[in-house]
Amino acid sequence: MFESILDRAFKRAQSNGDLDDLPGAGKPIESSRLNTDPFAHTFAESGAMTPFGAMRAKIAEAQARLAAASDTDERREIQTEISTLQTRMAIEMETWKRYS
């Protein structure tokens, strides 16, 4: 009955052919990508980094710093940082899976 502004804009874009040649049009999103990074399909074509991708990048950067570090205290600090980032990412992923 009540059509939202978004619905009208989407239908207008469809009728104008604005959505005809989008990458992946008519193809389902790979479920494996949704399980590992729920926003990947949204950001992949734009080159933007997803929240989970950004977290992975932070973890990889910390792991590279860990590999280069030689001081015991510095290594311990970096290991704590990596552990914290991995825990935070696991919690966010579990929250997304449970409540989305």
C-alpha positions as CSV (number, residue, x, y, z in Angstrom):
1,M,0.0,0.0,0.0
2,F,2.4,2.6,1.2
3,E,5.5,2.7,-1.0
4,S,8.6,4.1,0.5
5,I,10.8,6.7,-1.2
6,L,13.5,4.0,-1.5
7,D,11.1,1.6,-3.2
8,R,10.1,4.3,-5.7
9,A,13.7,5.2,-6.4
10,F,14.7,1.6,-6.9
11,K,11.8,1.0,-9.3
12,R,12.6,4.1,-11.2
13,A,16.2,3.1,-11.5
14,Q,15.1,-0.4,-12.7
15,S,12.8,1.0,-15.3
16,N,15.4,3.5,-16.5
17,G,17.9,0.6,-16.9
18,D,20.3,2.1,-14.4
19,L,20.8,-1.3,-12.7
20,D,21.1,-3.5,-15.9
21,D,24.8,-3.7,-16.2
22,L,25.9,-3.8,-12.5
23,P,28.7,-6.4,-11.8
24,G,27.2,-9.7,-10.6
25,A,23.7,-8.7,-11.6
26,G,21.4,-11.7,-11.4
27,K,24.0,-13.9,-9.5
28,P,23.6,-14.9,-5.9
29,I,26.1,-13.8,-3.3
30,E,28.6,-16.6,-2.4
31,S,27.5,-17.9,1.0
32,S,31.1,-18.6,2.0
33,R,31.9,-14.9,1.6
34,L,29.0,-14.0,3.8
35,N,30.2,-16.2,6.6
36,T,33.8,-14.8,6.7
37,D,33.0,-11.2,6.1
38,P,29.3,-10.2,5.9
39,F,30.0,-6.9,4.2
40,A,32.5,-8.1,1.6
41,H,29.9,-8.3,-1.2
42,T,28.9,-4.7,-0.5
43,F,32.4,-3.2,-0.5
44,A,34.3,-5.4,-3.0
45,E,33.4,-3.5,-6.2
46,S,34.0,-0.1,-4.7
47,G,37.5,-0.9,-3.3
48,A,36.4,0.2,0.1
49,M,37.5,-1.9,3.1
50,T,34.8,-3.6,5.2
51,P,34.8,-3.4,9.0
52,F,36.0,-7.0,9.2
53,G,38.5,-6.4,6.4
54,A,39.9,-3.4,8.3
55,M,40.2,-5.6,11.4
56,R,42.0,-8.2,9.5
57,A,44.4,-5.6,8.1
58,K,45.1,-4.3,11.6
59,I,45.9,-7.9,12.7
60,A,48.1,-8.5,9.7
61,E,50.0,-5.2,10.4
62,A,50.5,-6.2,14.0
63,Q,51.7,-9.6,13.0
64,A,54.3,-8.0,10.7
65,R,55.5,-5.8,13.5
66,L,55.7,-8.9,15.7
67,A,57.9,-10.7,13.2
68,A,60.2,-7.7,13.0
69,A,60.4,-7.1,16.8
70,S,63.3,-8.4,18.7
71,D,62.7,-6.9,22.2
72,T,60.9,-9.3,24.5
73,D,58.7,-6.6,26.1
74,E,57.8,-5.1,22.7
75,R,56.9,-8.6,21.4
76,R,54.7,-9.3,24.5
77,E,52.9,-6.0,23.9
78,I,52.3,-6.7,20.3
79,Q,51.1,-10.2,21.1
80,T,48.6,-8.8,23.5
81,E,47.5,-6.3,20.8
82,I,47.0,-9.2,18.3
83,S,45.1,-11.2,20.9
84,T,42.8,-8.3,21.7
85,L,42.1,-7.6,18.0
86,Q,41.4,-11.3,17.3
87,T,39.0,-11.5,20.3
88,R,37.2,-8.4,19.2
89,M,36.8,-9.6,15.7
90,A,35.5,-13.0,16.9
91,I,33.0,-11.3,19.1
92,E,31.8,-9.0,16.3
93,M,31.5,-12.0,13.9
94,E,29.6,-14.0,16.5
95,T,27.3,-11.1,17.1
96,W,26.7,-10.6,13.4
97,K,25.9,-14.3,12.9
98,R,23.6,-14.5,15.9
99,Y,21.6,-11.3,15.4
100,S,21.5,-10.6,11.7
